[in-house]
Amino acid sequence: MTRQLHSWGRFPYAPQTGHGCSWAGEVTGVLDSVVAENSLTLPYGNGRSYGDSCLATSDQVVNMRSLDRFIQVDWQQGRVLAEAGVTLSEILAIAIPRGWFLSVTPGTQFATLGGAIANDVHGKNHHLRGTFGNHVLRFGLQRHGCPLLNCSGTENAELFAATIGGLGLTGVITWAEIQLMPIHSSQIESTVVRFANLAEFFSLSAELDQQHEYSVAWIDCLAKGSQSGRGVFIVGDHAPYGSLEVNERSKLSVPLVPPMSLINNFTLKGFNSAYWRAHPANRTRQRSSYEPFFYPLDRLLHWNRIYGRRGFQQYQCVIPDAAAEVAMAELLTAIANAGQGSFLAVLKRCGDAVSPGLLSFPLPGTSLALDFPQSASLAPLFVRLDAIVRAAGGRLYPAKDAHMTGSDFRQAYPAWEALEALRDPILMSRFWKRVTA
């Protein structure tokens, strides 16, 4: 039994007691035991969900991280079959030397395979390859009181669709098979250029996105006036030549949780200005290993601790193409005027690939993600941001959310009722209760 498991944002603060499984065959017994004592539970991966979607209402979760074995690999086809607790970094460690990479990866390699499916994560190449769910071939799903179900697009197809992006509510994923993408090198060739405002971002995105596998931008969310929306645009591709090496950079670590957040407006304003000016005004080619390109924050272990005991919230929304330019300008203006900045503000375009998941977050449009230290002043800012997103026909990302109203959720995700109908009755998260009650 493991105590004091948290969400990555540590808000809301609701420590979870984890009940571990050493073998896949133990999942049924652990479920029975936890339910007998607490009625409700939830599967828990590696705690990389930011808000309360990974927190059980009972505060008792089934800790899946120990199920970390590879079951079968096919290096001719690039297919990996592994237990749900395997992390993306562990998949990369065996796949890269053999010339394969994750078809889709989020901004951390420390998410588990089961968590990546349950949150239908997306990455810098959504405009070309869609979400993680687009590359899931099949998985095993353990529902309480039922035999293990094999789920795919043709077998138990309803549960397959509901589980991808289903936030761990349809059952416990015990294993999964995914399709990888071939690479010739673990190096990334990128083009970097800073831009002066939001209009320049959309112009660069329209020109460059379809020419490259990966595309993303950092935004200075504190900039105002004519500089509002300024940032750094980055596109990249796997290098056509070079070594197939797994990064083994030494990691730094935040050793403890400070009493107060180390992120504040004084540090942010200076950092954002310096960071923008540090990047080239003209398009510049660069070459790097894959870790700093995909996972810059992973080098600092426990980086979430820098936000202090109150934790932080991430605000991630996506706005449809038709309203994106106007709504993004309104969002950034509201954030800058509130003086509530983020040193990691990510802006990127999503494509029109349709995920097999019922509650997949991306839609054809533009996504904005920002981290805010938790404080009482966040609530009125989020009310303003939510109103902008709602009016634009956008939606928030459940895996990152800790505040979304039930009405906004149900309007943005009309398929929620189909998921609720397929939910395993013993599985209930604080998020699901909050938005569906």
KEKEKE-484176 format. One record per residue (C-alpha): residue number from 1; x, y, z. Coordinates in nm, 2 decimals, always signed. Layout:
N
<node NUM; <X; Y; Z>>
...
END
This chain:
437
<node 1; <+0.00; +0.00; +0.00>>
<node 2; <+0.14; +0.34; -0.10>>
<node 3; <+0.02; +0.66; +0.07>>
<node 4; <+0.04; +1.03; -0.03>>
<node 5; <-0.02; +1.00; -0.41>>
<node 6; <-0.11; +1.33; -0.57>>
<node 7; <-0.21; +1.49; -0.89>>
<node 8; <+0.08; +1.67; -1.07>>
<node 9; <-0.06; +2.02; -0.99>>
<node 10; <-0.13; +1.92; -0.62>>
<node 11; <-0.46; +2.11; -0.65>>
<node 12; <-0.70; +2.02; -0.52>>
<node 13; <-0.50; +1.88; -0.24>>
<node 14; <-0.64; +1.53; -0.19>>
<node 15; <-0.38; +1.28; -0.10>>
<node 16; <-0.46; +0.93; -0.23>>
<node 17; <-0.38; +0.59; -0.09>>
<node 18; <-0.25; +0.36; -0.36>>
<node 19; <-0.32; -0.01; -0.36>>
<node 20; <-0.05; -0.17; -0.57>>
<node 21; <-0.05; -0.46; -0.81>>
<node 22; <+0.26; -0.66; -0.88>>
<node 23; <+0.11; -0.88; -1.15>>
<node 24; <-0.18; -0.83; -1.39>>
<node 25; <-0.36; -1.12; -1.24>>
<node 26; <-0.38; -0.94; -0.91>>
<node 27; <-0.59; -0.65; -1.05>>
<node 28; <-0.92; -0.83; -0.99>>
<node 29; <-0.84; -0.91; -0.64>>
<node 30; <-0.72; -0.56; -0.56>>
<node 31; <-1.04; -0.41; -0.71>>
<node 32; <-1.25; -0.65; -0.49>>
<node 33; <-1.05; -0.56; -0.18>>
<node 34; <-1.07; -0.18; -0.23>>
<node 35; <-1.43; -0.18; -0.33>>
<node 36; <-1.53; -0.39; -0.02>>
<node 37; <-1.38; -0.13; +0.20>>
<node 38; <-1.45; +0.19; +0.02>>
<node 39; <-1.72; +0.12; -0.25>>
<node 40; <-1.54; +0.34; -0.51>>
<node 41; <-1.19; +0.36; -0.65>>
<node 42; <-0.99; +0.47; -0.97>>
<node 43; <-0.68; +0.35; -1.16>>
<node 44; <-0.37; +0.56; -1.10>>
<node 45; <-0.07; +0.57; -1.33>>
<node 46; <+0.23; +0.79; -1.26>>
<node 47; <+0.05; +1.09; -1.14>>
<node 48; <+0.10; +1.32; -1.44>>
<node 49; <-0.26; +1.44; -1.47>>
<node 50; <-0.27; +1.80; -1.34>>
<node 51; <-0.61; +1.84; -1.18>>
<node 52; <-0.85; +1.60; -1.02>>
<node 53; <-0.92; +1.35; -1.30>>
<node 54; <-0.67; +1.11; -1.14>>
<node 55; <-0.81; +1.15; -0.78>>
<node 56; <-1.08; +0.90; -0.66>>
<node 57; <-1.37; +1.04; -0.46>>
<node 58; <-1.28; +0.77; -0.20>>
<node 59; <-0.92; +0.88; -0.20>>
<node 60; <-0.83; +0.51; -0.26>>
<node 61; <-0.67; +0.43; -0.60>>
<node 62; <-0.54; +0.12; -0.77>>
<node 63; <-0.17; +0.20; -0.83>>
<node 64; <-0.08; +0.06; -1.17>>
<node 65; <+0.28; +0.17; -1.20>>
<node 66; <+0.43; -0.16; -1.09>>
<node 67; <+0.28; -0.33; -1.40>>
<node 68; <+0.57; -0.23; -1.61>>
<node 69; <+0.67; -0.53; -1.82>>
<node 70; <+0.70; -0.56; -2.20>>
<node 71; <+0.50; -0.86; -2.32>>
<node 72; <+0.57; -0.87; -2.69>>
<node 73; <+0.75; -0.65; -2.95>>
<node 74; <+0.76; -0.67; -3.33>>
<node 75; <+1.05; -0.46; -3.45>>
<node 76; <+0.97; -0.54; -3.82>>
<node 77; <+0.63; -0.37; -3.79>>
<node 78; <+0.71; -0.13; -3.50>>
<node 79; <+0.45; -0.26; -3.26>>
<node 80; <+0.49; -0.28; -2.88>>
<node 81; <+0.26; -0.48; -2.65>>
<node 82; <+0.32; -0.38; -2.28>>
<node 83; <+0.16; -0.36; -1.94>>
<node 84; <-0.02; -0.04; -1.86>>
<node 85; <+0.23; +0.08; -1.60>>
<node 86; <+0.52; +0.11; -1.85>>
<node 87; <+0.62; +0.47; -1.90>>
<node 88; <+0.67; +0.64; -2.24>>
<node 89; <+1.04; +0.68; -2.14>>
<node 90; <+1.07; +0.31; -2.09>>
<node 91; <+0.92; +0.25; -2.44>>
<node 92; <+1.16; +0.50; -2.60>>
<node 93; <+1.46; +0.33; -2.42>>
<node 94; <+1.40; +0.01; -2.62>>
<node 95; <+1.24; +0.15; -2.93>>
<node 96; <+1.49; +0.43; -3.03>>
<node 97; <+1.80; +0.20; -3.07>>
<node 98; <+1.59; -0.01; -3.31>>
<node 99; <+1.48; +0.28; -3.52>>
<node 100; <+1.13; +0.35; -3.38>>
<node 101; <+0.97; +0.64; -3.19>>
<node 102; <+0.64; +0.71; -3.03>>
<node 103; <+0.39; +0.81; -3.30>>
<node 104; <+0.25; +1.08; -3.06>>
<node 105; <+0.41; +1.20; -2.74>>
<node 106; <+0.29; +1.46; -2.49>>
<node 107; <+0.52; +1.70; -2.31>>
<node 108; <+0.64; +1.45; -2.06>>
<node 109; <+0.79; +1.10; -2.11>>
<node 110; <+0.70; +1.00; -1.76>>
<node 111; <+0.33; +0.93; -1.83>>
<node 112; <+0.23; +0.57; -1.83>>
<node 113; <+0.10; +0.38; -2.13>>
<node 114; <-0.24; +0.34; -1.96>>
<node 115; <-0.25; +0.71; -1.87>>
<node 116; <-0.16; +0.81; -2.22>>
<node 117; <-0.46; +0.62; -2.35>>
<node 118; <-0.70; +0.72; -2.07>>
<node 119; <-0.62; +1.09; -2.14>>
<node 120; <-0.58; +1.05; -2.51>>
<node 121; <-0.27; +1.27; -2.50>>
<node 122; <-0.16; +1.47; -2.80>>
<node 123; <+0.16; +1.64; -2.90>>
<node 124; <+0.34; +1.87; -3.14>>
<node 125; <+0.24; +1.67; -3.44>>
<node 126; <-0.14; +1.66; -3.39>>
<node 127; <-0.18; +1.84; -3.73>>
<node 128; <-0.03; +1.53; -3.90>>
<node 129; <-0.09; +1.22; -3.67>>
<node 130; <-0.38; +1.30; -3.44>>
<node 131; <-0.38; +1.19; -3.08>>
<node 132; <-0.23; +0.89; -2.90>>
<node 133; <-0.55; +0.71; -2.95>>
<node 134; <-0.51; +0.71; -3.32>>
<node 135; <-0.21; +0.47; -3.28>>
<node 136; <-0.36; +0.23; -3.02>>
<node 137; <-0.42; -0.11; -3.17>>
<node 138; <-0.58; -0.29; -2.88>>
<node 139; <-0.58; -0.32; -2.50>>
<node 140; <-0.70; -0.54; -2.22>>
<node 141; <-0.97; -0.39; -1.99>>
<node 142; <-1.06; -0.52; -1.65>>
<node 143; <-1.41; -0.42; -1.53>>
<node 144; <-1.52; -0.51; -1.18>>
<node 145; <-1.69; -0.85; -1.17>>
<node 146; <-1.62; -0.93; -1.53>>
<node 147; <-1.35; -1.13; -1.72>>
<node 148; <-1.07; -0.94; -1.88>>
<node 149; <-1.20; -0.79; -2.21>>
<node 150; <-0.99; -0.75; -2.53>>
<node 151; <-1.08; -0.42; -2.68>>
<node 152; <-1.00; -0.29; -3.03>>
<node 153; <-1.17; -0.11; -3.32>>
<node 154; <-1.35; -0.44; -3.40>>
<node 155; <-1.38; -0.62; -3.07>>
<node 156; <-1.57; -0.46; -2.78>>
<node 157; <-1.56; -0.15; -3.00>>
<node 158; <-1.79; +0.07; -2.78>>
<node 159; <-1.56; +0.02; -2.48>>
<node 160; <-1.26; +0.08; -2.70>>
<node 161; <-1.39; +0.42; -2.80>>
<node 162; <-1.51; +0.51; -2.45>>
<node 163; <-1.18; +0.41; -2.28>>
<node 164; <-0.96; +0.62; -2.51>>
<node 165; <-0.99; +0.96; -2.35>>
<node 166; <-1.22; +0.80; -2.09>>
<node 167; <-1.02; +0.92; -1.79>>
<node 168; <-0.99; +0.57; -1.64>>
<node 169; <-1.36; +0.54; -1.58>>
<node 170; <-1.46; +0.24; -1.80>>
<node 171; <-1.23; -0.01; -1.64>>
<node 172; <-0.86; -0.07; -1.56>>
<node 173; <-0.64; -0.10; -1.86>>
<node 174; <-0.40; -0.38; -1.79>>
<node 175; <-0.20; -0.40; -2.12>>
<node 176; <-0.20; -0.23; -2.45>>
<node 177; <-0.05; -0.26; -2.80>>
<node 178; <+0.05; +0.05; -2.99>>
<node 179; <+0.20; +0.14; -3.33>>
<node 180; <+0.53; +0.32; -3.34>>
<node 181; <+0.67; +0.54; -3.62>>
<node 182; <+1.01; +0.47; -3.79>>
<node 183; <+1.30; +0.71; -3.75>>
<node 184; <+1.66; +0.72; -3.89>>
<node 185; <+1.80; +0.92; -3.60>>
<node 186; <+1.72; +1.02; -3.25>>
<node 187; <+1.83; +1.37; -3.33>>
<node 188; <+1.58; +1.65; -3.42>>
<node 189; <+1.64; +1.91; -3.68>>
<node 190; <+1.44; +2.22; -3.60>>
<node 191; <+1.39; +2.58; -3.73>>
<node 192; <+1.34; +2.85; -3.46>>
<node 193; <+1.23; +3.21; -3.50>>
<node 194; <+1.08; +3.46; -3.26>>
<node 195; <+0.77; +3.65; -3.37>>
<node 196; <+0.64; +3.99; -3.26>>
<node 197; <+0.27; +3.93; -3.21>>
<node 198; <-0.02; +3.69; -3.25>>
<node 199; <-0.08; +3.77; -3.61>>
<node 200; <+0.27; +3.66; -3.69>>
<node 201; <+0.22; +3.33; -3.51>>
<node 202; <-0.08; +3.24; -3.73>>
<node 203; <+0.11; +3.34; -4.04>>
<node 204; <+0.40; +3.12; -3.95>>
<node 205; <+0.17; +2.83; -3.86>>
<node 206; <-0.02; +2.85; -4.19>>
<node 207; <+0.31; +2.85; -4.38>>
<node 208; <+0.52; +2.59; -4.19>>
<node 209; <+0.30; +2.34; -4.00>>
<node 210; <+0.23; +2.12; -4.30>>
<node 211; <+0.60; +2.12; -4.40>>
<node 212; <+0.71; +1.97; -4.07>>
<node 213; <+0.63; +1.68; -3.84>>
<node 214; <+0.63; +1.89; -3.53>>
<node 215; <+0.52; +2.25; -3.46>>
<node 216; <+0.48; +2.45; -3.14>>
<node 217; <+0.52; +2.80; -3.00>>
<node 218; <+0.61; +2.95; -2.67>>
<node 219; <+0.41; +3.27; -2.58>>
<node 220; <+0.50; +3.56; -2.36>>
<node 221; <+0.16; +3.59; -2.19>>
<node 222; <+0.26; +3.91; -2.00>>
<node 223; <+0.33; +4.11; -2.31>>
<node 224; <+0.08; +4.39; -2.38>>
<node 225; <-0.02; +4.63; -2.66>>
<node 226; <+0.14; +4.58; -2.99>>
<node 227; <+0.36; +4.31; -2.85>>
<node 228; <+0.07; +4.10; -2.72>>
<node 229; <+0.11; +3.74; -2.83>>
<node 230; <+0.48; +3.77; -2.91>>
<node 231; <+0.67; +3.44; -2.87>>
<node 232; <+0.91; +3.18; -3.02>>
<node 233; <+0.80; +2.95; -3.31>>
<node 234; <+0.96; +2.61; -3.34>>
<node 235; <+0.91; +2.34; -3.61>>
<node 236; <+1.11; +2.02; -3.63>>
<node 237; <+1.16; +1.68; -3.79>>
<node 238; <+1.35; +1.37; -3.71>>
<node 239; <+1.69; +1.40; -3.87>>
<node 240; <+1.74; +1.19; -4.18>>
<node 241; <+2.08; +1.07; -4.06>>
<node 242; <+2.27; +1.03; -3.73>>
<node 243; <+2.29; +0.79; -3.43>>
<node 244; <+2.00; +0.62; -3.26>>
<node 245; <+2.10; +0.70; -2.91>>
<node 246; <+1.88; +0.72; -2.60>>
<node 247; <+1.94; +1.04; -2.41>>
<node 248; <+2.10; +0.98; -2.07>>
<node 249; <+2.14; +1.33; -1.96>>
<node 250; <+2.18; +1.37; -1.58>>
<node 251; <+1.87; +1.49; -1.41>>
<node 252; <+1.83; +1.77; -1.16>>
<node 253; <+1.57; +1.76; -0.89>>
<node 254; <+1.37; +2.00; -0.67>>
<node 255; <+1.43; +1.83; -0.33>>
<node 256; <+1.14; +1.98; -0.13>>
<node 257; <+0.82; +2.18; -0.15>>
<node 258; <+0.89; +2.55; -0.05>>
<node 259; <+0.63; +2.72; +0.17>>
<node 260; <+0.56; +2.97; -0.12>>
<node 261; <+0.56; +2.96; -0.49>>
<node 262; <+0.89; +3.04; -0.65>>
<node 263; <+0.70; +3.16; -0.96>>
<node 264; <+0.57; +3.52; -0.93>>
<node 265; <+0.52; +3.82; -1.15>>
<node 266; <+0.86; +3.97; -1.07>>
<node 267; <+1.05; +3.66; -1.18>>
<node 268; <+0.81; +3.59; -1.47>>
<node 269; <+0.84; +3.93; -1.63>>
<node 270; <+1.22; +3.92; -1.64>>
<node 271; <+1.23; +3.56; -1.75>>
<node 272; <+0.98; +3.60; -2.03>>
<node 273; <+1.15; +3.91; -2.17>>
<node 274; <+1.49; +3.75; -2.16>>
<node 275; <+1.37; +3.43; -2.31>>
<node 276; <+1.21; +3.60; -2.60>>
<node 277; <+1.51; +3.81; -2.68>>
<node 278; <+1.74; +3.51; -2.65>>
<node 279; <+1.59; +3.35; -2.96>>
<node 280; <+1.68; +3.46; -3.31>>
<node 281; <+1.49; +3.72; -3.50>>
<node 282; <+1.56; +3.53; -3.83>>
<node 283; <+1.48; +3.17; -3.90>>
<node 284; <+1.76; +2.96; -3.77>>
<node 285; <+1.83; +2.59; -3.81>>
<node 286; <+1.93; +2.39; -3.51>>
<node 287; <+1.99; +2.03; -3.43>>
<node 288; <+1.94; +1.87; -3.09>>
<node 289; <+1.87; +1.54; -2.92>>
<node 290; <+1.51; +1.44; -2.87>>
<node 291; <+1.48; +1.51; -2.50>>
<node 292; <+1.53; +1.89; -2.49>>
<node 293; <+1.30; +1.92; -2.80>>
<node 294; <+1.01; +1.71; -2.66>>
<node 295; <+1.06; +1.71; -2.29>>
<node 296; <+1.24; +2.02; -2.17>>
<node 297; <+1.09; +2.01; -1.82>>
<node 298; <+1.16; +1.64; -1.76>>
<node 299; <+1.53; +1.72; -1.69>>
<node 300; <+1.41; +1.89; -1.37>>
<node 301; <+1.25; +1.61; -1.16>>
<node 302; <+0.97; +1.71; -0.93>>
<node 303; <+0.95; +2.05; -1.10>>
<node 304; <+0.59; +2.09; -0.98>>
<node 305; <+0.73; +2.15; -0.63>>
<node 306; <+0.85; +2.50; -0.73>>
<node 307; <+0.49; +2.62; -0.71>>
<node 308; <+0.49; +2.56; -0.33>>
<node 309; <+0.24; +2.40; -0.09>>
<node 310; <-0.06; +2.55; -0.27>>
<node 311; <+0.03; +2.39; -0.60>>
<node 312; <-0.07; +2.52; -0.94>>
<node 313; <-0.34; +2.49; -1.20>>
<node 314; <-0.29; +2.45; -1.57>>
<node 315; <-0.54; +2.62; -1.80>>
<node 316; <-0.55; +2.45; -2.14>>
<node 317; <-0.82; +2.52; -2.40>>
<node 318; <-0.87; +2.47; -2.77>>
<node 319; <-1.05; +2.72; -2.99>>
<node 320; <-1.20; +2.62; -3.33>>
<node 321; <-1.03; +2.77; -3.63>>
<node 322; <-1.31; +3.01; -3.72>>
<node 323; <-1.28; +3.20; -3.39>>
<node 324; <-0.91; +3.12; -3.29>>
<node 325; <-0.74; +3.45; -3.38>>
<node 326; <-0.99; +3.67; -3.21>>
<node 327; <-1.04; +3.45; -2.91>>
<node 328; <-0.67; +3.39; -2.85>>
<node 329; <-0.61; +3.77; -2.86>>
<node 330; <-0.89; +3.81; -2.60>>
<node 331; <-0.75; +3.54; -2.38>>
<node 332; <-0.40; +3.68; -2.38>>
<node 333; <-0.52; +4.03; -2.31>>
<node 334; <-0.72; +3.91; -2.01>>
<node 335; <-0.43; +3.72; -1.87>>
<node 336; <-0.18; +4.01; -1.92>>
<node 337; <-0.43; +4.26; -1.77>>
<node 338; <-0.48; +4.03; -1.47>>
<node 339; <-0.10; +4.02; -1.42>>
<node 340; <-0.13; +3.64; -1.38>>
<node 341; <+0.16; +3.52; -1.59>>
<node 342; <+0.30; +3.18; -1.68>>
<node 343; <+0.66; +3.11; -1.77>>
<node 344; <+0.55; +2.81; -1.97>>
<node 345; <+0.28; +2.92; -2.21>>
<node 346; <+0.24; +2.69; -2.51>>
<node 347; <+0.04; +2.77; -2.83>>
<node 348; <-0.01; +2.52; -3.11>>
<node 349; <-0.24; +2.44; -3.39>>
<node 350; <-0.44; +2.12; -3.39>>
<node 351; <-0.53; +1.93; -3.70>>
<node 352; <-0.85; +1.77; -3.82>>
<node 353; <-0.76; +1.41; -3.75>>
<node 354; <-1.05; +1.24; -3.57>>
<node 355; <-0.96; +1.04; -3.26>>
<node 356; <-1.14; +0.71; -3.19>>
<node 357; <-1.20; +0.83; -2.84>>
<node 358; <-1.54; +0.97; -2.73>>
<node 359; <-1.40; +1.25; -2.51>>
<node 360; <-1.09; +1.34; -2.71>>
<node 361; <-0.98; +1.70; -2.64>>
<node 362; <-0.83; +1.84; -2.96>>
<node 363; <-1.04; +1.98; -3.24>>
<node 364; <-0.94; +2.16; -3.56>>
<node 365; <-0.82; +2.49; -3.41>>
<node 366; <-0.56; +2.64; -3.18>>
<node 367; <-0.46; +2.52; -2.83>>
<node 368; <-0.33; +2.74; -2.55>>
<node 369; <-0.18; +2.60; -2.22>>
<node 370; <-0.06; +2.80; -1.92>>
<node 371; <+0.05; +2.71; -1.57>>
<node 372; <-0.06; +2.94; -1.28>>
<node 373; <+0.04; +2.93; -0.92>>
<node 374; <-0.26; +2.85; -0.71>>
<node 375; <-0.41; +3.16; -0.54>>
<node 376; <-0.75; +3.32; -0.46>>
<node 377; <-0.71; +3.56; -0.75>>
<node 378; <-0.72; +3.27; -1.01>>
<node 379; <-1.10; +3.22; -0.97>>
<node 380; <-1.21; +3.55; -1.12>>
<node 381; <-0.95; +3.52; -1.40>>
<node 382; <-1.07; +3.17; -1.49>>
<node 383; <-1.43; +3.29; -1.50>>
<node 384; <-1.33; +3.55; -1.76>>
<node 385; <-1.12; +3.30; -1.96>>
<node 386; <-1.40; +3.04; -1.95>>
<node 387; <-1.65; +3.30; -2.09>>
<node 388; <-1.42; +3.37; -2.38>>
<node 389; <-1.37; +3.00; -2.45>>
<node 390; <-1.74; +2.93; -2.42>>
<node 391; <-1.84; +3.21; -2.66>>
<node 392; <-1.58; +3.09; -2.92>>
<node 393; <-1.72; +2.73; -2.91>>
<node 394; <-1.40; +2.60; -2.75>>
<node 395; <-1.34; +2.36; -2.46>>
<node 396; <-1.10; +2.28; -2.18>>
<node 397; <-0.88; +1.97; -2.14>>
<node 398; <-1.01; +1.74; -1.86>>
<node 399; <-0.67; +1.59; -1.80>>
<node 400; <-0.54; +1.93; -1.70>>
<node 401; <-0.85; +2.07; -1.54>>
<node 402; <-0.93; +2.15; -1.17>>
<node 403; <-1.21; +2.41; -1.21>>
<node 404; <-1.43; +2.35; -1.51>>
<node 405; <-1.81; +2.39; -1.45>>
<node 406; <-2.04; +2.10; -1.52>>
<node 407; <-2.24; +2.30; -1.77>>
<node 408; <-1.93; +2.40; -1.97>>
<node 409; <-1.81; +2.03; -1.97>>
<node 410; <-2.14; +1.89; -2.08>>
<node 411; <-2.18; +2.15; -2.35>>
<node 412; <-1.82; +2.09; -2.48>>
<node 413; <-1.83; +1.71; -2.46>>
<node 414; <-2.18; +1.60; -2.56>>
<node 415; <-2.06; +1.24; -2.57>>
<node 416; <-2.02; +1.24; -2.20>>
<node 417; <-2.36; +1.06; -2.15>>
<node 418; <-2.23; +0.77; -2.37>>
<node 419; <-1.93; +0.74; -2.15>>
<node 420; <-2.14; +0.76; -1.84>>
<node 421; <-2.35; +0.47; -1.97>>
<node 422; <-2.03; +0.26; -2.01>>
<node 423; <-1.86; +0.37; -1.69>>
<node 424; <-1.77; +0.09; -1.45>>
<node 425; <-1.99; +0.17; -1.15>>
<node 426; <-1.71; +0.13; -0.90>>
<node 427; <-1.49; +0.39; -1.07>>
<node 428; <-1.54; +0.75; -0.98>>
<node 429; <-1.30; +1.05; -1.00>>
<node 430; <-1.34; +1.38; -0.83>>
<node 431; <-1.34; +1.54; -1.17>>
<node 432; <-1.63; +1.32; -1.30>>
<node 433; <-1.84; +1.38; -1.00>>
<node 434; <-1.78; +1.75; -1.02>>
<node 435; <-1.88; +1.79; -1.39>>
<node 436; <-2.16; +1.53; -1.41>>
<node 437; <-2.33; +1.55; -1.06>>
END
